[in-house]
Amino acid sequence: MKIFDSYILKQFILTTVFGLITFMAIFVVIDLMENLDDFLDNNVANELIVQYYIAFLPEIVKLMTPVAVLLASLFTTGKLASNNELTAMKAGGMSIYRYMAPLITVALVVSGLSVYFNGWVVPYANQQKFSIERKYLNRSLESTARTNIYLQDGKKRIVYISYYDGASRTGTRTSIQEFSDSTLISISQRWDGKQIIWDSISGTWSMSQGKQRILTPQGEHMITFDSYLFRDLTFSPKDIVKKVERPEEMNYTELGEFIERQQNSGNDTARWMVDYHNKVAFPFASVIVVLFGIPFSFGKRKGGIALQVGISAAVVFIYMVFMKISNVFGYNGDLNPLLTAWLANIIFFAAGVVNILRVNK
């Protein structure tokens, strides 16, 4: 059986590698065509363009590994079936379970490596890619909107902005809490306002339509204001942009620490928790799609390579659509984040088992 295992694994691994290289080439060419005008308009050097696409490759590998693994498993199985080699193996008493064993083993190894790759290598590469976009293609995060922002200003102030619009540099539903000391236990003053606006000329923030509460041992004193100028706030819009990192730029450890900080601040972390668990769940898509897809080719079928590619595209498309839809429920807090991340894998695993039992009858 060692000869058999090495025979099919050689085809399987070579096809997987070839598929990944092909997908990387296609993605790079398409992206280059879309961004070529931006590169030329901003006079981006050729070396930077090369660096940009080198940094883009890990993200492509992350997304396309399940597709390449599925395509390789279908192609390998289909080729054996079309050459009647699979028929001979079945006649020799080989079951679908024995046939799938080496492929599932390799898929598990790929998934395990992908957990580290997706959790640490991809975020680092994304940092380099986004850095080039912001610096040379003028795709600054300041032009985007962010929600539920917490940051500490100095040693005694906590700032909360419900919604921040980077384009207008305006925050809505803002709260600033000032504590009596750096332990951040006892509040001495608090400002709550409808908006907080950055004045780029004076470099100051002003809050509109709000209330100031002054807390003393004798009680609370409240002042209503139409506009309040903060001359001693030290953060700027750039600090808000830095504070609100993209999950795809944070590795597994950093994202976990980020979520913990947000939870300690009372922030809703459902979206980040889903992304956190997805960093582990998505790599195992390689195992799930192999388990789900091989039975389709475990028999002599018409259509050849075109059919295998079509099946691969259909299976992965359905899987990705299902995963995206379930993520929406998780982001909204309607589903447990852990269940959300693994739901597509669970459903397709069950469907794969049913498919295998059907074929093995």
C-alpha positions in Angstrom: 0.0 0.0 0.0 3.0 2.3 0.4 3.4 2.3 -3.4 -0.2 3.2 -3.8 -0.1 6.0 -1.2 3.0 7.5 -2.8 1.5 7.2 -6.2 -1.7 9.2 -5.5 0.0 11.6 -3.1 2.5 12.6 -5.7 -0.3 13.5 -8.1 -2.3 15.1 -5.4 0.5 17.3 -4.0 1.8 18.3 -7.5 -1.7 19.3 -8.6 -2.2 21.3 -5.4 1.0 23.2 -5.9 0.2 23.8 -9.6 -3.2 25.0 -8.7 -1.9 27.5 -6.1 0.7 28.9 -8.5 -2.0 29.2 -11.2 -4.4 31.0 -8.9 -1.7 33.3 -7.6 -0.8 34.3 -11.2 -4.5 34.9 -12.1 -5.1 37.0 -9.0 -1.9 39.1 -9.5 -2.7 39.8 -13.2 -6.3 40.8 -12.4 -5.3 43.0 -9.5 -2.4 44.6 -11.5 -4.9 45.4 -14.3 -7.2 47.1 -11.8 -4.4 49.0 -10.0 -2.1 49.9 -12.9 -3.6 53.4 -13.3 -3.2 54.1 -9.6 0.4 52.9 -9.7 1.2 55.1 -12.8 -0.7 58.1 -11.5 1.2 58.0 -8.2 4.6 57.2 -9.9 5.1 54.1 -7.8 8.5 52.6 -8.4 8.7 49.1 -9.9 10.4 47.8 -6.8 7.5 48.9 -4.7 5.0 47.2 -7.0 7.0 44.0 -6.7 7.0 44.3 -2.9 3.2 45.0 -3.0 2.4 41.8 -4.9 4.9 39.7 -2.9 3.0 40.9 0.2 -0.3 40.1 -1.5 0.6 36.5 -2.2 0.0 35.1 1.3 -3.6 36.4 1.2 -4.1 34.7 -2.1 -2.6 31.4 -0.7 -4.9 31.7 2.3 -8.0 32.1 0.2 -7.2 29.6 -2.6 -5.6 26.7 -0.6 -9.0 25.0 0.0 -9.8 25.5 -3.7 -6.5 24.0 -4.8 -6.8 21.1 -2.4 -10.3 20.3 -3.6 -9.3 20.6 -7.3 -6.3 18.3 -6.7 -8.4 15.7 -4.9 -11.0 15.7 -7.7 -8.5 15.7 -10.5 -6.4 12.9 -8.9 -9.5 10.8 -8.3 -11.0 11.6 -11.7 -7.8 10.7 -13.5 -7.6 7.3 -11.7 -11.3 6.7 -12.5 -10.9 7.6 -16.2 -7.9 5.3 -16.6 -9.7 2.4 -14.9 -7.1 2.4 -12.2 -9.7 3.1 -9.6 -11.8 0.2 -10.9 -8.8 -2.1 -10.4 -8.3 -0.8 -6.9 -11.9 -1.5 -6.0 -11.6 -5.0 -7.5 -8.7 -5.6 -5.3 -10.9 -4.8 -2.2 -10.0 -1.2 -1.7 -12.8 0.9 -0.1 -13.4 4.6 -0.4 -12.2 5.0 3.2 -8.8 3.5 2.4 -8.5 5.6 -0.7 -9.3 8.8 1.1 -7.0 8.1 4.1 -3.8 9.5 2.6 -5.6 12.5 1.0 -7.3 13.4 4.2 -4.0 13.0 6.1 -2.3 15.5 3.8 -5.3 17.8 4.0 -5.1 17.7 7.8 -1.4 18.6 7.6 -2.1 21.5 5.2 -4.9 22.7 7.6 -2.6 22.6 10.6 0.1 24.6 8.7 -2.5 27.0 7.5 -3.6 27.8 11.0 -0.1 29.2 11.7 0.2 30.7 8.2 -3.2 32.4 8.4 -2.8 33.4 12.0 0.6 35.0 11.8 2.2 35.1 8.3 -0.8 36.5 6.5 -1.4 39.4 8.9 2.2 40.5 8.7 2.1 40.4 4.9 -1.2 42.4 5.0 0.5 45.1 7.1 3.1 45.5 4.4 0.5 45.6 1.7 -1.8 48.1 3.4 1.2 50.2 4.3 2.1 50.6 0.6 -1.5 51.4 -0.2 -1.7 54.1 2.4 1.6 55.6 1.7 1.8 55.5 -2.1 -1.8 54.9 -3.4 -3.4 57.4 -1.0 -5.8 54.8 0.4 -5.7 56.1 3.9 -7.9 54.6 6.6 -8.8 58.2 7.5 -11.3 58.2 4.7 -13.3 55.3 6.2 -15.8 55.2 9.0 -15.2 53.3 12.3 -17.6 52.4 15.1 -17.3 51.8 18.9 -13.8 53.3 19.5 -12.2 53.4 22.9 -8.9 55.1 23.6 -7.0 56.4 26.5 -5.9 60.0 26.4 -3.1 60.6 28.9 -3.1 58.7 32.2 -6.5 59.9 33.5 -8.9 60.1 30.5 -10.9 57.5 28.6 -12.5 58.6 25.3 -15.4 56.7 23.6 -16.6 57.5 20.1 -19.7 55.6 18.9 -19.1 56.4 15.2 -16.1 58.2 13.6 -16.1 59.5 10.1 -12.5 59.9 8.9 -13.5 62.0 5.9 -15.0 64.8 8.0 -12.9 64.0 11.1 -16.1 64.0 13.1 -17.2 61.7 15.9 -20.8 61.2 17.0 -22.2 60.1 20.4 -19.0 60.8 22.2 -18.1 60.4 25.8 -15.0 61.6 27.7 -14.4 60.4 31.2 -11.8 62.1 33.4 -10.6 60.2 36.5 -9.2 61.5 39.7 -6.0 59.5 39.3 -4.2 57.0 37.0 -6.0 54.0 38.6 -9.0 54.9 36.5 -11.4 54.0 39.3 -13.0 57.2 40.5 -14.5 59.6 37.9 -14.1 63.3 38.6 -15.6 64.7 35.3 -17.5 63.4 32.4 -18.5 65.0 29.0 -21.2 63.5 26.8 -22.0 65.2 23.5 -23.7 64.6 20.2 -20.6 65.3 18.2 -16.9 65.9 18.6 -15.1 67.7 15.7 -11.4 68.1 14.9 -10.1 71.6 14.0 -7.0 71.0 11.9 -6.0 74.7 12.1 -5.8 74.9 15.9 -5.3 71.2 16.5 -8.1 71.0 19.0 -11.3 69.0 19.5 -14.7 70.7 20.2 -17.8 68.9 21.4 -21.3 70.1 20.5 -24.7 69.8 22.2 -23.6 68.0 25.3 -23.5 67.9 29.1 -20.6 68.2 31.5 -20.9 66.4 34.8 -18.6 67.3 37.7 -18.5 64.7 40.5 -17.3 65.7 44.0 -17.7 64.2 47.4 -20.6 66.6 48.0 -22.5 65.4 44.9 -22.8 65.9 41.1 -23.0 69.2 39.3 -24.2 69.2 35.7 -23.6 71.9 33.0 -25.3 71.9 29.6 -23.4 73.4 26.7 -23.9 74.0 23.0 -20.1 73.9 22.3 -17.2 72.9 24.5 -13.5 73.4 23.4 -11.0 70.9 24.7 -7.5 72.4 24.6 -5.7 69.7 26.5 -6.8 66.5 24.6 -3.6 65.0 23.2 -5.0 62.5 20.6 -5.6 63.4 16.9 -7.5 61.8 14.0 -4.3 59.8 13.2 -4.3 58.3 16.6 -7.9 57.1 16.1 -6.9 55.5 12.8 -4.0 53.7 14.4 -6.2 52.7 17.3 -8.8 51.0 15.0 -6.7 48.3 13.4 -8.1 45.9 10.8 -8.5 42.3 12.0 -6.7 41.1 8.9 -3.6 43.1 10.0 -3.5 41.5 13.5 -2.1 38.1 14.1 -3.9 35.5 16.2 -2.4 36.7 19.5 -2.8 40.4 18.8 -6.4 39.9 17.8 -7.1 38.0 21.0 -5.5 40.7 23.1 -7.4 43.4 21.2 -10.7 41.6 21.9 -9.9 41.3 25.6 -9.2 45.1 25.8 -12.4 45.8 24.0 -14.4 43.5 26.3 -12.8 45.2 29.4 -14.0 48.5 28.0 -17.5 47.2 27.6 -17.4 47.2 23.8 -19.4 44.8 21.6 -16.8 42.3 20.3 -19.1 39.9 18.3 -17.6 40.9 14.9 -14.0 40.5 16.2 -14.8 37.3 17.9 -16.1 35.8 14.7 -12.9 36.9 12.9 -10.8 35.5 15.7 -12.4 32.0 15.5 -12.3 32.1 11.7 -8.5 32.2 11.8 -8.7 28.6 13.0 -11.9 27.4 11.4 -11.2 28.5 7.8 -7.9 26.5 7.4 -9.9 23.3 8.1 -11.9 24.0 5.0 -9.2 22.1 3.1 -10.2 18.9 5.0 -14.0 19.6 4.7 -14.0 20.2 0.9 -11.9 17.0 0.3 -14.3 15.0 2.4 -17.2 16.5 0.6 -15.8 16.5 -2.9 -14.0 13.2 -3.5 -17.2 11.0 -3.6 -18.3 13.0 -6.7 -15.3 11.7 -8.6 -15.2 8.2 -7.1 -16.5 6.6 -10.2 -16.0 6.9 -13.9 -17.8 10.0 -15.2 -17.9 11.9 -18.4 -16.6 15.5 -18.6 -13.0 15.0 -17.7 -11.0 18.0 -16.3 -13.8 20.5 -17.2 -16.2 18.6 -14.9 -13.7 18.5 -12.1 -13.1 22.2 -12.3 -16.8 22.8 -12.4 -17.5 20.7 -9.4 -14.6 22.4 -7.5 -16.0 25.9 -8.3 -19.5 24.9 -7.3 -18.5 23.3 -4.0 -16.3 26.1 -3.0 -18.8 28.8 -4.1 -21.5 27.2 -2.0 -19.2 26.8 0.9 -18.0 30.5 0.8 -21.6 31.8 0.4 -22.8 29.8 3.3 -19.8 31.0 5.4 -20.4 34.6 4.5 -24.1 34.4 5.3 -23.5 32.7 8.7 -20.8 35.4 9.5 -23.4 38.1 9.1 -25.6 36.5 11.8 -22.5 36.2 14.0 -21.5 39.8 13.5 -25.0 40.9 14.5 -24.8 38.8 17.7 -27.6 36.5 16.6 -25.2 33.4 16.7 -22.5 32.4 19.0 -19.1 33.6 17.5 -17.5 30.1 17.9 -20.5 28.4 16.3 -20.6 31.0 13.5 -17.0 30.4 12.6 -17.4 26.6 12.5 -21.0 26.3 11.2 -20.0 26.0 7.5 -17.5 23.3 8.4 -20.0 21.4 10.5 -22.7 21.4 7.8 -20.3 20.5 5.0 -18.7 17.8 7.1 -22.1 16.2 7.7 -22.9 16.5 4.0 -19.6 14.9 3.2 -20.2 11.9 5.5 -23.6 11.4 4.0 -22.1 11.6 0.5 -19.4 9.0 1.4 -21.9 6.6 2.8 -24.0 7.0 -0.3 -21.1 6.2 -2.6 -19.9 3.3 -0.5 -23.1 1.4 -0.7 
